[in-house]
Amino acid sequence: AGAVVNGCGSNIGLSFEMVVDNSGWHTITVTGANSGTPFYCVAYSFLGQQWTVGSGKWVNPGQQSIFYVSVSGGGGMTLYCNNMEWQDGVANLNWNP
């Protein structure tokens, strides 16, 4: 297992798509990499062209953040992290399917 860390010279956004087995509320647990600065992420659910915004919060280096999003039957979910600076990253990502 490894981390996803921005090694680029510019800020980036990362998107993590996850499959879920059941409709209802789901959690996404993210641990920030030990390097870098805090960055902001938002959880979304999707079904076809319909998107629903879940929780958004800051992810701090070396710390865990939990996101919540409601998913419709047959849908999936995405965690989008925006404006990640050099050395910002995700060390671990888990979700309940």
Backbone torsions as a table, in degrees:
resi	resn	phi	psi	omega
1	ALA	NA	148.5	180.0
2	GLY	-146.3	169.6	-179.8
3	ALA	-93.1	161.2	171.1
4	VAL	-107.6	111.7	-175.0
5	VAL	-126.4	137.0	178.3
6	ASN	-73.1	112.0	175.6
7	GLY	-105.4	8.2	-179.1
8	CYS	-80.8	160.7	177.7
9	GLY	-80.3	-4.1	179.9
10	SER	-128.4	165.8	178.8
11	ASN	-71.1	146.4	-178.5
12	ILE	-132.9	167.6	169.4
13	GLY	-117.8	142.3	177.8
14	LEU	-121.7	141.6	179.4
15	SER	-125.1	129.1	178.4
16	PHE	-117.7	115.6	179.4
17	GLU	-97.6	137.2	-177.2
18	MET	-130.0	140.7	177.2
19	VAL	-90.0	141.0	176.4
20	VAL	-122.6	152.0	-178.1
21	ASP	-92.6	-27.0	-172.8
22	ASN	-133.5	151.2	173.4
23	SER	-76.0	163.8	179.6
24	GLY	116.8	-166.9	-177.6
25	TRP	-79.7	136.5	179.0
26	HIS	-129.8	154.1	176.7
27	THR	-114.3	147.7	172.6
28	ILE	-124.7	123.5	-180.0
29	THR	-108.7	124.6	-176.4
30	VAL	-122.1	133.8	172.0
31	THR	-112.3	124.0	178.9
32	GLY	-70.6	146.1	174.9
33	ALA	-62.0	157.4	-176.0
34	ASN	-72.5	-9.1	179.5
35	SER	-107.6	172.5	173.1
36	GLY	88.3	-161.2	-176.3
37	THR	-124.3	167.8	174.9
38	PRO	-60.6	144.3	176.2
39	PHE	-137.7	159.6	-172.7
40	TYR	-103.0	135.6	177.0
41	CYS	-129.0	153.9	177.3
42	VAL	-134.6	137.1	175.7
43	ALA	-93.7	137.4	177.5
44	TYR	-129.2	151.6	167.1
45	SER	-116.6	157.5	-178.3
46	PHE	-146.0	147.9	174.0
47	LEU	-146.6	106.7	-174.2
48	GLY	64.4	-122.0	179.7
49	GLN	-97.7	4.0	-177.7
50	GLN	-97.1	123.7	179.6
51	TRP	-114.0	140.9	175.8
52	THR	-123.9	130.0	-179.5
53	VAL	-85.0	130.0	175.0
54	GLY	-98.9	-143.7	-177.4
55	SER	-83.8	153.1	175.3
56	GLY	-131.3	145.9	179.1
57	LYS	-166.9	171.1	178.0
58	TRP	-82.5	143.5	173.3
59	VAL	-111.1	121.3	-179.1
60	ASN	-98.1	147.7	179.1
61	PRO	-55.0	129.7	176.4
62	GLY	74.3	3.4	-178.2
63	GLN	-117.9	159.5	-178.0
64	GLN	-97.7	138.4	173.7
65	SER	-127.2	143.2	-179.8
66	ILE	-117.0	131.6	-180.0
67	PHE	-114.7	150.3	-179.3
68	TYR	-126.8	139.5	177.0
69	VAL	-153.2	142.5	177.0
70	SER	-92.8	131.2	-176.4
71	VAL	-118.5	132.6	175.7
72	SER	-77.8	158.0	178.2
73	GLY	-55.4	131.1	179.9
74	GLY	83.0	0.2	-178.4
75	GLY	-93.6	-176.6	177.1
76	GLY	-138.3	-174.2	178.9
77	MET	-142.7	157.1	-177.5
78	THR	-134.0	141.5	168.7
79	LEU	-110.6	121.4	179.6
80	TYR	-113.5	124.8	178.5
81	CYS	-111.9	124.9	-170.4
82	ASN	-109.8	149.9	170.1
83	ASN	55.9	45.0	179.7
84	MET	-79.4	124.1	-178.8
85	GLU	-81.2	173.4	177.7
86	TRP	-55.7	131.2	-179.9
87	GLN	78.8	-2.9	171.1
88	ASP	-71.3	146.5	179.9
89	GLY	-171.4	171.5	178.0
90	VAL	-110.9	117.4	179.9
91	ALA	-85.6	-29.3	-177.1
92	ASN	-155.6	141.1	178.4
93	LEU	-140.8	125.5	177.9
94	ASN	-134.3	153.6	176.9
95	TRP	-149.5	158.0	175.0
96	ASN	-94.0	119.0	-175.5
97	PRO	-76.4	NA	NA
